[in-house]
Amino acid sequence: MPTVLVIGSTGQVGRVVVVEEALGRGVTVRAQSRNAARARRSLPGGVEVVEASPSSADDLRSVVAGVDAVVLTHGGDMDGEGGSSFYAAIPALLDALGG
């Protein structure tokens, strides 16, 4: 069974379109969140929640290990909660994937 990593899994697009759709198709879902406890409360059962900063290549290295695909639905601007921008997440993800 394929495994997909969803970065931005708790937002409207990530949660509804990606996480729920992937689960419905029998895909294993790994959901990145800056706050795993909060994510577990908002995401459906059966999702593997991992805590990592989307803008930290060091955090993401272990998160991307073993996944078949990555879906990035992280927002385009600062989220107002001390988060990172979409533009910081892309280079971190590429670095974590090994370029």
Contacts in CASP RR format, 6 or more apart in sequence:
PFRMAT RR
TARGET T0000
AUTHOR 0000-0000-0000
METHOD contacts of the structure
MODEL  1
MPTVLVIGSTGQVGRVVVVEEALGRGVTVRAQSRNAARARRSLPGGVEVV
EASPSSADDLRSVVAGVDAVVLTHGGDMDGEGGSSFYAAIPALLDALGG
1 26 0 8 1.000
1 27 0 8 1.000
1 28 0 8 1.000
2 27 0 8 1.000
2 28 0 8 1.000
2 68 0 8 1.000
2 69 0 8 1.000
3 27 0 8 1.000
3 28 0 8 1.000
3 29 0 8 1.000
3 30 0 8 1.000
3 66 0 8 1.000
3 67 0 8 1.000
3 68 0 8 1.000
3 69 0 8 1.000
4 18 0 8 1.000
4 22 0 8 1.000
4 27 0 8 1.000
4 28 0 8 1.000
4 29 0 8 1.000
4 30 0 8 1.000
4 67 0 8 1.000
4 68 0 8 1.000
4 69 0 8 1.000
4 70 0 8 1.000
4 71 0 8 1.000
5 30 0 8 1.000
5 31 0 8 1.000
5 32 0 8 1.000
5 63 0 8 1.000
5 64 0 8 1.000
5 67 0 8 1.000
5 69 0 8 1.000
5 70 0 8 1.000
5 71 0 8 1.000
6 14 0 8 1.000
6 18 0 8 1.000
6 19 0 8 1.000
6 22 0 8 1.000
6 29 0 8 1.000
6 30 0 8 1.000
6 31 0 8 1.000
6 32 0 8 1.000
6 70 0 8 1.000
6 71 0 8 1.000
6 73 0 8 1.000
7 32 0 8 1.000
7 54 0 8 1.000
7 70 0 8 1.000
7 71 0 8 1.000
7 72 0 8 1.000
7 73 0 8 1.000
7 74 0 8 1.000
7 89 0 8 1.000
7 93 0 8 1.000
8 14 0 8 1.000
8 31 0 8 1.000
8 32 0 8 1.000
8 33 0 8 1.000
8 54 0 8 1.000
8 72 0 8 1.000
8 73 0 8 1.000
8 74 0 8 1.000
8 75 0 8 1.000
9 15 0 8 1.000
9 18 0 8 1.000
9 19 0 8 1.000
9 29 0 8 1.000
9 31 0 8 1.000
9 32 0 8 1.000
9 33 0 8 1.000
9 39 0 8 1.000
9 43 0 8 1.000
9 47 0 8 1.000
9 49 0 8 1.000
9 73 0 8 1.000
10 31 0 8 1.000
10 33 0 8 1.000
10 38 0 8 1.000
10 39 0 8 1.000
10 42 0 8 1.000
10 43 0 8 1.000
11 73 0 8 1.000
13 73 0 8 1.000
14 71 0 8 1.000
14 73 0 8 1.000
15 42 0 8 1.000
15 43 0 8 1.000
17 73 0 8 1.000
18 29 0 8 1.000
18 71 0 8 1.000
18 73 0 8 1.000
19 29 0 8 1.000
19 31 0 8 1.000
19 43 0 8 1.000
19 44 0 8 1.000
19 47 0 8 1.000
20 44 0 8 1.000
22 29 0 8 1.000
23 29 0 8 1.000
23 44 0 8 1.000
23 46 0 8 1.000
23 47 0 8 1.000
28 48 0 8 1.000
29 46 0 8 1.000
29 47 0 8 1.000
29 48 0 8 1.000
30 47 0 8 1.000
30 48 0 8 1.000
30 49 0 8 1.000
30 50 0 8 1.000
30 63 0 8 1.000
30 67 0 8 1.000
31 39 0 8 1.000
31 43 0 8 1.000
31 47 0 8 1.000
31 48 0 8 1.000
31 49 0 8 1.000
31 50 0 8 1.000
32 50 0 8 1.000
32 51 0 8 1.000
32 52 0 8 1.000
32 54 0 8 1.000
32 60 0 8 1.000
32 63 0 8 1.000
33 39 0 8 1.000
33 49 0 8 1.000
33 50 0 8 1.000
33 51 0 8 1.000
33 52 0 8 1.000
34 51 0 8 1.000
34 52 0 8 1.000
34 53 0 8 1.000
34 54 0 8 1.000
34 83 0 8 1.000
35 51 0 8 1.000
36 49 0 8 1.000
36 50 0 8 1.000
36 51 0 8 1.000
39 49 0 8 1.000
40 49 0 8 1.000
43 49 0 8 1.000
50 62 0 8 1.000
50 63 0 8 1.000
52 59 0 8 1.000
52 60 0 8 1.000
52 62 0 8 1.000
52 63 0 8 1.000
53 59 0 8 1.000
53 60 0 8 1.000
53 83 0 8 1.000
53 84 0 8 1.000
53 92 0 8 1.000
54 60 0 8 1.000
54 74 0 8 1.000
54 84 0 8 1.000
54 88 0 8 1.000
54 89 0 8 1.000
54 92 0 8 1.000
54 93 0 8 1.000
55 83 0 8 1.000
55 84 0 8 1.000
55 85 0 8 1.000
55 88 0 8 1.000
55 89 0 8 1.000
55 92 0 8 1.000
56 92 0 8 1.000
57 91 0 8 1.000
57 92 0 8 1.000
57 93 0 8 1.000
57 95 0 8 1.000
57 96 0 8 1.000
58 96 0 8 1.000
59 92 0 8 1.000
59 96 0 8 1.000
60 92 0 8 1.000
60 93 0 8 1.000
60 95 0 8 1.000
60 96 0 8 1.000
61 96 0 8 1.000
63 96 0 8 1.000
64 70 0 8 1.000
64 93 0 8 1.000
64 96 0 8 1.000
64 97 0 8 1.000
70 93 0 8 1.000
70 97 0 8 1.000
72 86 0 8 1.000
72 89 0 8 1.000
72 90 0 8 1.000
72 93 0 8 1.000
74 84 0 8 1.000
74 86 0 8 1.000
74 89 0 8 1.000
75 85 0 8 1.000
75 86 0 8 1.000
76 85 0 8 1.000
76 86 0 8 1.000
76 87 0 8 1.000
77 85 0 8 1.000
77 86 0 8 1.000
78 84 0 8 1.000
78 85 0 8 1.000
END
